[in-house]
Every structure is written in C-alpha cells, then in structure tokens.
Amino acid sequence: MRRLTFLTPDLAHAELVVEELRQLGIGDEAMHLVASDHSMLQKAHLHEATEMETTEVENDFNWGIVAGGVLGLVAGIVAYGSKISSFEFGAMSLLVITIIFAFWGGVVGKAIGESTPNSHLEKYRHAIEAGQILMIVDVAVELLPDVYKKVRMHCPKALIESSHVFHDHPLAA
C-alpha cells in the first residue's frame, strides 16, 4: 500500500480526480482531502482528512506509550522490594506500574499529537491557504500506474509524492 500526496489547483480539479479514482475502485475512505474551506469539501461530498492524517496524533501516541512504559519499568524496578505500610512491591507490582505508566504516556502523547500539525504536510500549508486542495490517497501497489495516469490527466503539473503505508487501512494502527 502506498500513500500518494499531491495538490490540485482547485475544487473542480479535485472533483474530477476523485471521480476518476472512484472509477478505479478506490473508496472515499482511502481519499483524504485538505482545503482551507472545510464547508466547500462538505458541499461537494468529498471526504475530508481527519486528524489522523493532518496531525501527529498516531506518532506521538506511539512514542508516549514507549516513553511511559520505559519510565514505568524504571519506577517499578526502583519500587521492587520496597514496603509501604503493609504492602510489599513485588513482580506483579512491577508489571502493573509499567502498564499504568505506558497507558498514561499514551494519553499524554495523544494530547500532544492532536495539537501538532503533521510535519509531512507542513510544506503544503501555503498552497492550501492559497486555495489549492491537498489530496492524500492510499493506493494498492498494483493500481499505482493507473492512478498516476488519472491524476496526470487532470493535473499535469502535480508533484505526486509517494510514501509507504505500514498498514492496510489508515485507521488500523
């Protein structure tokens, strides 16, 4: 699975590209559009990108779990063998502390990620503010040649960036 990212000059071109991609069997859930005017995309019945595509929420959530888990493991090791009141910290306490810290690390990472714009999309900000529409499309590898042809047919000057998607569905992290 590949993720293609490119700009279309305006809504009319975006609608043409979306229709062409639908004819190839690419569903709306695999096409994510970013525009400065959100209502314009809604009126045109185009799938607007969610925070999963436009922010660092997934990346920061994952790093939060890792950081929280490591911190929890260290805290659990420090507490191991200690005794507070009549409670003695043992192996089970080590596991519980690690899991709790990992959970809270994920919560904090998600909160940070929701407010952090996606660094890969930052370079498109100026074009989006100028009225262009950013398209993010997840495509099966076997459809790539056809997708490139369809995009080039309507947007011959589009610079199409391609990156690897590590899972089959954008929300299946």
Helices and strands as residue ranges (DSSP letters): E 2-8, H 11-23, G 28-30, E 31-34, H 38-43, H 51-54, H 57-79, E 83-84, E 87-88, H 91-114, G 122-124, H 125-129, E 133-139, G 141-143, H 144-154, E 161-164
